[in-house]
Amino acid sequence: MSLPRRLRTAAPGLLALICAGTLTLAGCSAADGAEPAAAGRDGLAVVASFYPLEWLSRQVAGDLADVATLTPPGAEPHEYELTPQDVAAVSEADVVVYLDALQPAVDAAVEQQAGDRAFDVGSAADLDLVYVAGEHGDEHAEDEEHAGEDAAVTDPHFWHDPMRMAAVADALAERLGRADAADAATYTANAAALRTQLEELDGEFRSGLATCASRDVVTRHSAFGYLAEAFGLHQVGISGLAPDEEPAPSALTDATAFVREHGVSTIYFETLVSPAVAETVARETGARTRQLDPVEGLTDASQGDDYLELMRANLASLRAGQ
Ligand SMILES: [Zn+2]
């Protein structure tokens, strides 16, 4: 967890430089009025910080907005560093949809560039899960200095709970309606239609996981707390809230001990970080490995093309592994 702190410190100077570049670029963009006014209105420019919010924005905005994402496909969002183009996009967007305290680089850019165009989905998502370090091998700070401050933090991974996604969709519709009042009713209707799909997904998880023999889900990083809470599972993350490439040896030892003690049969690995850690725990305990996607970004290895498909692939994986 020391990297985010370093980024937070380094970012202002960097952003000042980038900002200067952005101002120069702005004169060349189509938005400065140099081009003849089109007959119709331009759509909203929406920038989303990472995949689940990009998908949500596209569903709610439909074809009324141009939706861009800051975290490119295949990039791990927690520690993604923004490019100058990303920062320019934040400074030019009509609405910046992000989740505070998930991506320090995004937080810094939003703070400096977005002003009241920023929309933090955290309160609509009702982030009420507190992640406590050290429970069942969850989080192991490598140095004592950081152990205390990382001990209890809010879990940001709300998107694994379909009903929290629906609540964020409603709030986003309201926010887009404020930026584009003429289309407010359409945003509201789109969010309502999306809620129906998300309720269906929620029902599939509820019935699909009801009869699983094991409730203990051992995951590569602790991304599934809200899923576990929503559907009566117990998450045991080898890494904490961010997927450190090299967890502390004690994290591996604790996870291995938990797996043995509770007869866990499956260790779940993810798409955006190496499967090596999950494989190590599996090898030591005789468990199998399966993919469980944190749905933090799409890659070629993703088992689906959008949020709903990835969630259904996760459901199938859990049903097979539990
Ligand atoms: Zn995560």
Residues whose N, C-alpha, C, O or C-beta is under 5 A from the ligand:
A	BS01	ZN	A223 L241
